[in-house]
């Protein structure tokens, strides 16, 4: 199974993925490139930036990727 297939299957089963999840659970270390690959194949992916507190007590922003649902896709093009 390719890395792109792993990411797509994970998104379909879990609904969302972050860089930390992709490296820890899927052994994929450059998630943004895999996301771009999927988008180039016509798969619609939503990005949401979230602020999270790190272990050392500092705030950082992460990106959460999820598949765009069919209903959301319809509203994007109308």
C-alpha positions in Angstrom: 0.0 0.0 0.0 1.4 3.4 -0.9 1.6 6.3 1.5 -1.1 8.1 -0.3 -3.4 5.1 0.1 -2.6 4.9 3.8 -3.5 8.5 4.3 -6.7 8.2 2.3 -7.8 5.1 4.2 -7.0 6.7 7.5 -9.0 9.8 6.6 -11.9 7.6 5.5 -11.9 5.5 8.7 -10.9 8.1 11.3 -12.2 11.3 9.7 -9.2 13.5 10.4 -5.4 13.4 10.5 -2.5 15.6 11.8 1.2 15.5 11.1 1.8 14.0 14.5 -0.7 11.2 13.8 0.7 10.5 10.4 4.3 10.1 11.6 3.5 8.1 14.8 0.7 5.9 13.4 1.5 5.6 9.7 5.2 6.2 9.6 4.6 9.0 7.1 6.8 12.1 7.8 5.7 14.6 5.2 1.9 14.6 5.4 1.4 17.9 3.6 3.0 16.4 0.4 0.7 13.3 0.7 -2.3 15.6 1.1 -1.2 17.5 -2.1 -0.8 14.3 -4.0 -4.4 13.3 -3.0 -5.7 16.7 -4.0 -3.9 16.4 -7.4 -5.9 13.2 -7.9 -9.2 15.2 -7.3 -9.8 14.3 -3.7 -11.2 17.3 -1.8 -9.4 17.9 1.6 -10.3 20.5 4.2 -7.6 22.1 6.4 -8.4 23.5 9.8 -5.8 25.3 12.0 -6.1 24.6 15.7 -4.2 26.0 18.6 -2.9 23.4 21.0 -0.9 23.5 24.2 2.4 21.6 23.9 3.9 19.5 26.7 6.1 22.3 27.8 3.2 24.7 28.2 3.5 26.7 25.0 0.8 27.3 22.5 1.3 26.2 18.9 -0.9 25.9 15.8 -1.4 22.6 14.0 -3.3 21.7 10.9 -6.0 19.1 11.0 -6.8 17.6 7.6 -10.2 16.0 6.8 -12.1 14.9 3.7 -14.6 17.4 2.4 -18.0 15.7 2.6 -20.1 15.6 -0.5 -22.6 18.0 0.9 -19.8 20.5 1.6 -18.4 20.1 -1.9 -21.8 20.9 -3.4 -21.9 24.2 -1.5 -18.4 25.1 -2.5 -19.4 25.1 -6.2 -22.8 26.7 -6.0 
